[in-house]
Amino acid sequence: MTALPFSRLTIIGFLLFAPGLYYTLRFTSGFFRMVYRKFRKGRPYLQGSALDYFWFAVASFAATMVGAMLLAASLLQGGLQPYEGTREVGIVQALAPEKGRIRLTLDLGMTHPVRQQMEADLPGARWALEGEFLRWRSVPRWLGFTDGHRVEAALGSDTDSGAPDRPEKARALIAGTYAPWYLARRHPRWVPFAQTTARRTPWLPAEGRTFKIIVTDMGYVLVEKVQGANEASSDTAAESGSGGR
């Protein structure tokens, strides 16, 4: 079950939404009472009070809508791992236990939303990782808007070559699709300031190598992790890139 995260964006949204909703209901009911008194003979009525209640209700409703949008934005980014710029988010090891089979071992760290450590067995000769990405455009970051991602699935393919976004033969869920992200992707007009994309790594053979998973604004980059005393200086970028869907 999806829940609102405890964040600055959630707090600000709630502080606008809850009082705004209360005063919207209160001033709207007050407006109708004043209209009733204005046109009902024998009822006391202060000139202009109906219009005052109307504009107070409009302002309260505007605050309610802003609060609701902030809460929706908080919910949208709540199921993703926040990131700013380029950073390492996990490790993946690719083995071939037998011909035509791939075994991936992932360690995505404690801050990844779900299934931080797991193994995925896939048929095929090549493998790739696919993730969901969220980027905010033209929003004040101090409110708590944060770009996010999550590794959705591991993919397997029998094809040795081709475009990065070619169809996969098998898919093993890692975090799975995040429902609010999927909804925002299907209906981008509902959240015009959010950019949602699905990106994947290039297809790689299972050769017993271990890669660092680096998240960037353009997608995932896999950097081979070389064991040994000179590990820090011998890490090499095997392949990098992304493909949308």
Contacts in CASP RR format, 6 or more apart in sequence:
PFRMAT RR
TARGET T0000
AUTHOR 0000-0000-0000
METHOD contacts of the structure
MODEL  1
MTALPFSRLTIIGFLLFAPGLYYTLRFTSGFFRMVYRKFRKGRPYLQGSA
LDYFWFAVASFAATMVGAMLLAASLLQGGLQPYEGTREVGIVQALAPEKG
RIRLTLDLGMTHPVRQQMEADLPGARWALEGEFLRWRSVPRWLGFTDGHR
VEAALGSDTDSGAPDRPEKARALIAGTYAPWYLARRHPRWVPFAQTTARR
TPWLPAEGRTFKIIVTDMGYVLVEKVQGANEASSDTAAESGSGGR
2 75 0 8 1.000
2 79 0 8 1.000
2 179 0 8 1.000
2 180 0 8 1.000
4 10 0 8 1.000
4 71 0 8 1.000
4 74 0 8 1.000
4 75 0 8 1.000
4 78 0 8 1.000
5 74 0 8 1.000
5 77 0 8 1.000
5 78 0 8 1.000
5 79 0 8 1.000
7 74 0 8 1.000
7 78 0 8 1.000
7 144 0 8 1.000
8 143 0 8 1.000
8 144 0 8 1.000
9 70 0 8 1.000
9 73 0 8 1.000
9 74 0 8 1.000
9 77 0 8 1.000
9 143 0 8 1.000
9 144 0 8 1.000
9 145 0 8 1.000
10 70 0 8 1.000
10 71 0 8 1.000
10 74 0 8 1.000
12 67 0 8 1.000
12 70 0 8 1.000
12 143 0 8 1.000
12 144 0 8 1.000
13 66 0 8 1.000
13 67 0 8 1.000
13 68 0 8 1.000
13 70 0 8 1.000
13 71 0 8 1.000
13 74 0 8 1.000
14 67 0 8 1.000
14 71 0 8 1.000
16 63 0 8 1.000
16 64 0 8 1.000
16 66 0 8 1.000
16 67 0 8 1.000
16 70 0 8 1.000
17 63 0 8 1.000
17 64 0 8 1.000
17 67 0 8 1.000
17 68 0 8 1.000
17 70 0 8 1.000
17 71 0 8 1.000
19 63 0 8 1.000
20 60 0 8 1.000
20 61 0 8 1.000
20 63 0 8 1.000
20 64 0 8 1.000
20 67 0 8 1.000
21 60 0 8 1.000
21 64 0 8 1.000
23 56 0 8 1.000
23 57 0 8 1.000
23 60 0 8 1.000
23 63 0 8 1.000
24 57 0 8 1.000
24 60 0 8 1.000
24 61 0 8 1.000
24 64 0 8 1.000
26 60 0 8 1.000
27 53 0 8 1.000
27 54 0 8 1.000
27 56 0 8 1.000
27 57 0 8 1.000
27 60 0 8 1.000
28 53 0 8 1.000
28 57 0 8 1.000
30 53 0 8 1.000
30 57 0 8 1.000
31 50 0 8 1.000
31 53 0 8 1.000
31 54 0 8 1.000
31 57 0 8 1.000
33 53 0 8 1.000
34 45 0 8 1.000
34 49 0 8 1.000
34 50 0 8 1.000
34 53 0 8 1.000
35 50 0 8 1.000
36 43 0 8 1.000
37 43 0 8 1.000
37 44 0 8 1.000
37 45 0 8 1.000
38 45 0 8 1.000
38 50 0 8 1.000
70 143 0 8 1.000
72 191 0 8 1.000
73 136 0 8 1.000
73 145 0 8 1.000
73 191 0 8 1.000
73 193 0 8 1.000
73 194 0 8 1.000
75 180 0 8 1.000
76 134 0 8 1.000
76 180 0 8 1.000
76 181 0 8 1.000
76 184 0 8 1.000
76 191 0 8 1.000
76 194 0 8 1.000
77 134 0 8 1.000
77 145 0 8 1.000
77 146 0 8 1.000
77 148 0 8 1.000
78 113 0 8 1.000
79 113 0 8 1.000
79 150 0 8 1.000
79 178 0 8 1.000
79 180 0 8 1.000
79 181 0 8 1.000
80 113 0 8 1.000
80 132 0 8 1.000
80 134 0 8 1.000
80 148 0 8 1.000
80 149 0 8 1.000
80 150 0 8 1.000
80 178 0 8 1.000
80 181 0 8 1.000
81 89 0 8 1.000
81 111 0 8 1.000
81 112 0 8 1.000
81 113 0 8 1.000
81 148 0 8 1.000
81 149 0 8 1.000
81 150 0 8 1.000
82 146 0 8 1.000
82 147 0 8 1.000
82 148 0 8 1.000
83 89 0 8 1.000
83 146 0 8 1.000
83 147 0 8 1.000
83 148 0 8 1.000
83 149 0 8 1.000
83 215 0 8 1.000
84 146 0 8 1.000
84 147 0 8 1.000
85 147 0 8 1.000
85 215 0 8 1.000
85 216 0 8 1.000
85 217 0 8 1.000
86 214 0 8 1.000
86 215 0 8 1.000
86 216 0 8 1.000
86 217 0 8 1.000
86 221 0 8 1.000
87 214 0 8 1.000
87 215 0 8 1.000
88 212 0 8 1.000
88 213 0 8 1.000
88 214 0 8 1.000
88 215 0 8 1.000
89 108 0 8 1.000
89 109 0 8 1.000
89 112 0 8 1.000
89 149 0 8 1.000
89 151 0 8 1.000
89 213 0 8 1.000
89 214 0 8 1.000
89 215 0 8 1.000
90 106 0 8 1.000
90 107 0 8 1.000
90 108 0 8 1.000
90 109 0 8 1.000
90 112 0 8 1.000
90 212 0 8 1.000
90 213 0 8 1.000
91 106 0 8 1.000
91 107 0 8 1.000
91 210 0 8 1.000
91 211 0 8 1.000
91 212 0 8 1.000
91 213 0 8 1.000
91 225 0 8 1.000
92 104 0 8 1.000
92 105 0 8 1.000
92 106 0 8 1.000
92 107 0 8 1.000
92 129 0 8 1.000
92 210 0 8 1.000
92 211 0 8 1.000
92 213 0 8 1.000
92 222 0 8 1.000
93 104 0 8 1.000
93 105 0 8 1.000
93 106 0 8 1.000
93 208 0 8 1.000
93 209 0 8 1.000
93 210 0 8 1.000
93 211 0 8 1.000
94 102 0 8 1.000
94 103 0 8 1.000
94 104 0 8 1.000
94 127 0 8 1.000
94 204 0 8 1.000
94 205 0 8 1.000
94 206 0 8 1.000
94 207 0 8 1.000
94 208 0 8 1.000
94 209 0 8 1.000
94 210 0 8 1.000
94 211 0 8 1.000
95 102 0 8 1.000
95 103 0 8 1.000
95 104 0 8 1.000
95 105 0 8 1.000
95 206 0 8 1.000
95 208 0 8 1.000
96 102 0 8 1.000
96 103 0 8 1.000
96 205 0 8 1.000
96 206 0 8 1.000
96 207 0 8 1.000
96 208 0 8 1.000
97 103 0 8 1.000
100 123 0 8 1.000
100 124 0 8 1.000
100 125 0 8 1.000
100 158 0 8 1.000
101 121 0 8 1.000
101 122 0 8 1.000
101 123 0 8 1.000
101 124 0 8 1.000
102 121 0 8 1.000
102 122 0 8 1.000
102 123 0 8 1.000
102 124 0 8 1.000
102 125 0 8 1.000
102 126 0 8 1.000
102 127 0 8 1.000
102 156 0 8 1.000
102 206 0 8 1.000
103 119 0 8 1.000
103 120 0 8 1.000
103 121 0 8 1.000
103 122 0 8 1.000
103 206 0 8 1.000
104 119 0 8 1.000
104 120 0 8 1.000
104 122 0 8 1.000
104 127 0 8 1.000
104 154 0 8 1.000
104 172 0 8 1.000
104 206 0 8 1.000
105 118 0 8 1.000
105 119 0 8 1.000
106 117 0 8 1.000
106 118 0 8 1.000
106 119 0 8 1.000
106 120 0 8 1.000
106 151 0 8 1.000
106 154 0 8 1.000
106 174 0 8 1.000
107 116 0 8 1.000
107 117 0 8 1.000
108 115 0 8 1.000
108 116 0 8 1.000
108 117 0 8 1.000
108 151 0 8 1.000
108 174 0 8 1.000
108 213 0 8 1.000
109 116 0 8 1.000
109 117 0 8 1.000
110 116 0 8 1.000
112 150 0 8 1.000
112 151 0 8 1.000
112 175 0 8 1.000
113 150 0 8 1.000
113 175 0 8 1.000
113 178 0 8 1.000
114 175 0 8 1.000
114 176 0 8 1.000
115 174 0 8 1.000
115 175 0 8 1.000
118 174 0 8 1.000
120 154 0 8 1.000
120 172 0 8 1.000
120 174 0 8 1.000
121 172 0 8 1.000
122 154 0 8 1.000
122 155 0 8 1.000
122 156 0 8 1.000
122 170 0 8 1.000
122 172 0 8 1.000
123 156 0 8 1.000
123 158 0 8 1.000
123 169 0 8 1.000
123 170 0 8 1.000
124 156 0 8 1.000
124 157 0 8 1.000
124 158 0 8 1.000
124 169 0 8 1.000
124 170 0 8 1.000
125 157 0 8 1.000
125 158 0 8 1.000
125 159 0 8 1.000
125 160 0 8 1.000
125 205 0 8 1.000
125 206 0 8 1.000
126 156 0 8 1.000
126 157 0 8 1.000
126 158 0 8 1.000
126 159 0 8 1.000
126 160 0 8 1.000
126 203 0 8 1.000
126 204 0 8 1.000
126 205 0 8 1.000
127 154 0 8 1.000
127 155 0 8 1.000
127 156 0 8 1.000
127 157 0 8 1.000
127 203 0 8 1.000
127 204 0 8 1.000
127 205 0 8 1.000
127 206 0 8 1.000
128 154 0 8 1.000
128 155 0 8 1.000
128 156 0 8 1.000
128 157 0 8 1.000
128 164 0 8 1.000
128 168 0 8 1.000
128 200 0 8 1.000
128 201 0 8 1.000
128 202 0 8 1.000
128 203 0 8 1.000
128 204 0 8 1.000
129 151 0 8 1.000
129 153 0 8 1.000
129 154 0 8 1.000
129 155 0 8 1.000
129 174 0 8 1.000
129 200 0 8 1.000
129 201 0 8 1.000
129 213 0 8 1.000
129 220 0 8 1.000
129 222 0 8 1.000
130 151 0 8 1.000
130 152 0 8 1.000
130 153 0 8 1.000
130 154 0 8 1.000
130 155 0 8 1.000
130 198 0 8 1.000
130 199 0 8 1.000
130 200 0 8 1.000
130 201 0 8 1.000
130 245 0 8 1.000
131 149 0 8 1.000
131 150 0 8 1.000
131 151 0 8 1.000
131 152 0 8 1.000
131 153 0 8 1.000
131 198 0 8 1.000
131 199 0 8 1.000
131 200 0 8 1.000
131 220 0 8 1.000
132 149 0 8 1.000
132 150 0 8 1.000
132 152 0 8 1.000
132 177 0 8 1.000
132 178 0 8 1.000
132 181 0 8 1.000
132 196 0 8 1.000
132 197 0 8 1.000
132 198 0 8 1.000
133 147 0 8 1.000
133 148 0 8 1.000
133 149 0 8 1.000
133 196 0 8 1.000
133 197 0 8 1.000
133 198 0 8 1.000
133 199 0 8 1.000
133 219 0 8 1.000
134 147 0 8 1.000
134 148 0 8 1.000
134 149 0 8 1.000
134 181 0 8 1.000
134 184 0 8 1.000
134 194 0 8 1.000
134 195 0 8 1.000
134 196 0 8 1.000
135 147 0 8 1.000
135 148 0 8 1.000
135 194 0 8 1.000
135 195 0 8 1.000
135 197 0 8 1.000
135 217 0 8 1.000
136 145 0 8 1.000
136 146 0 8 1.000
136 147 0 8 1.000
136 193 0 8 1.000
136 194 0 8 1.000
136 195 0 8 1.000
137 193 0 8 1.000
137 194 0 8 1.000
137 195 0 8 1.000
138 193 0 8 1.000
139 145 0 8 1.000
139 193 0 8 1.000
147 217 0 8 1.000
149 215 0 8 1.000
149 219 0 8 1.000
150 175 0 8 1.000
150 176 0 8 1.000
150 178 0 8 1.000
150 181 0 8 1.000
151 174 0 8 1.000
151 175 0 8 1.000
151 213 0 8 1.000
152 173 0 8 1.000
152 174 0 8 1.000
152 175 0 8 1.000
152 176 0 8 1.000
152 177 0 8 1.000
152 198 0 8 1.000
153 171 0 8 1.000
153 172 0 8 1.000
153 173 0 8 1.000
153 174 0 8 1.000
153 176 0 8 1.000
154 171 0 8 1.000
154 172 0 8 1.000
154 174 0 8 1.000
155 168 0 8 1.000
155 170 0 8 1.000
155 171 0 8 1.000
155 172 0 8 1.000
155 200 0 8 1.000
156 168 0 8 1.000
156 169 0 8 1.000
156 170 0 8 1.000
156 171 0 8 1.000
157 166 0 8 1.000
157 167 0 8 1.000
157 168 0 8 1.000
157 169 0 8 1.000
157 203 0 8 1.000
158 169 0 8 1.000
159 166 0 8 1.000
159 203 0 8 1.000
162 203 0 8 1.000
164 200 0 8 1.000
164 201 0 8 1.000
164 202 0 8 1.000
164 203 0 8 1.000
164 241 0 8 1.000
164 242 0 8 1.000
164 243 0 8 1.000
165 200 0 8 1.000
165 243 0 8 1.000
165 244 0 8 1.000
165 245 0 8 1.000
166 203 0 8 1.000
181 196 0 8 1.000
183 190 0 8 1.000
184 190 0 8 1.000
184 191 0 8 1.000
184 194 0 8 1.000
184 196 0 8 1.000
185 196 0 8 1.000
185 197 0 8 1.000
185 198 0 8 1.000
188 194 0 8 1.000
188 196 0 8 1.000
197 244 0 8 1.000
198 243 0 8 1.000
198 244 0 8 1.000
198 245 0 8 1.000
199 218 0 8 1.000
199 219 0 8 1.000
199 220 0 8 1.000
199 241 0 8 1.000
199 242 0 8 1.000
199 243 0 8 1.000
199 244 0 8 1.000
200 220 0 8 1.000
200 242 0 8 1.000
200 243 0 8 1.000
200 244 0 8 1.000
200 245 0 8 1.000
201 220 0 8 1.000
201 221 0 8 1.000
201 222 0 8 1.000
201 239 0 8 1.000
201 240 0 8 1.000
201 241 0 8 1.000
201 242 0 8 1.000
202 222 0 8 1.000
202 239 0 8 1.000
202 240 0 8 1.000
202 241 0 8 1.000
204 211 0 8 1.000
204 222 0 8 1.000
204 238 0 8 1.000
204 239 0 8 1.000
209 224 0 8 1.000
209 238 0 8 1.000
210 224 0 8 1.000
210 225 0 8 1.000
210 227 0 8 1.000
211 222 0 8 1.000
211 223 0 8 1.000
211 224 0 8 1.000
211 225 0 8 1.000
211 238 0 8 1.000
212 222 0 8 1.000
212 223 0 8 1.000
212 224 0 8 1.000
212 225 0 8 1.000
212 235 0 8 1.000
213 220 0 8 1.000
213 221 0 8 1.000
213 222 0 8 1.000
214 220 0 8 1.000
214 221 0 8 1.000
214 222 0 8 1.000
214 223 0 8 1.000
215 221 0 8 1.000
218 241 0 8 1.000
218 242 0 8 1.000
219 241 0 8 1.000
219 242 0 8 1.000
220 240 0 8 1.000
220 241 0 8 1.000
220 242 0 8 1.000
221 237 0 8 1.000
221 240 0 8 1.000
221 241 0 8 1.000
222 237 0 8 1.000
222 238 0 8 1.000
222 239 0 8 1.000
222 240 0 8 1.000
223 235 0 8 1.000
223 236 0 8 1.000
223 237 0 8 1.000
223 238 0 8 1.000
224 235 0 8 1.000
224 236 0 8 1.000
224 237 0 8 1.000
224 238 0 8 1.000
225 231 0 8 1.000
225 235 0 8 1.000
226 234 0 8 1.000
226 235 0 8 1.000
226 236 0 8 1.000
228 234 0 8 1.000
END
